[in-house]
Amino acid sequence: MKKPTNTMRKLLLMVAAVMLLVPMLRAQDPLEEYFYASGKIRVVIAIIGLVLLGILAYVIALDLRVRKLEKKK
């Protein structure tokens, strides 16, 4: 396995710092508070999940079609 370079170390350190600091700096939006308080955040997350699942299914179907066309060549 390769040894990480100084640039890679700096990049990883920066990513780790951002991941640790962002939640602390984040302010709660009133709309976000409303979704959490009313329990509607679950609906929002479910809809986002369904959309992502649909996109994934479309990409897989498209990949299968492309493979089928490549085999014909």
N, C-alpha and C positions, 0 to 999 in steps of 0.2 A: 504494500500500500504506500502511496506517495505521502511524503511529509508536507503538511500545509505550508504555503509560503506566507510571508509577512502580509501581503495584500489580502490573502484569504483570511488570515487571522483577524486583521482589522475589520474586514467585511463582516465576519461572523460576530465579532464583538459589537459592532454597530447594530446589527440586526437584533442581537440579544438585548442591547440597551433599549432599543426602540420598543421591543416587545414588552419589556418590563415597565417602561415609563408611560406608554400610551394609555393604559387603563387608569393611571393616576391622574393624568391631565384631562381626561375626558369629563365633560360636564353633562349632566342629565338634561335631555331635551324634554320640554313639556309633553310633546306628542309621544315620546318614548315612555314617559311616566304613565301616561294615559293607557297605553297598550299593556303595560305590565300590570297596572292596577285593575284594569277591567278583565284581564285574562285573555285579551284578544291577540296577544303576542303569539300564542300557540297557533292561531289561525293564520297569521302572517307567515310564520315559520313553515307551516304545512303547505301553504300555497307556493312559497319559494322552493320547497323541496319537490313538489310536484312539477314545477316548471323545469327545474334542473334534471329531474328524472326523465321528463319528456325530451329535453335536449340530448341527454345521454342516449336514449333509445333511438332518436333520429340519427345521431352520429354512428351508432352501431349498425343500423340498417343501411345507411349510406356506405359504410365501409364494406359490408357484405356485398352490396351491389357492385362496388368498384372491383372487389376481388373476383367476382363472377365475370365481369367484363374483361379483366386482365387474363383470366384463364382461357377465354375464347381466342385471344390473340395468338 
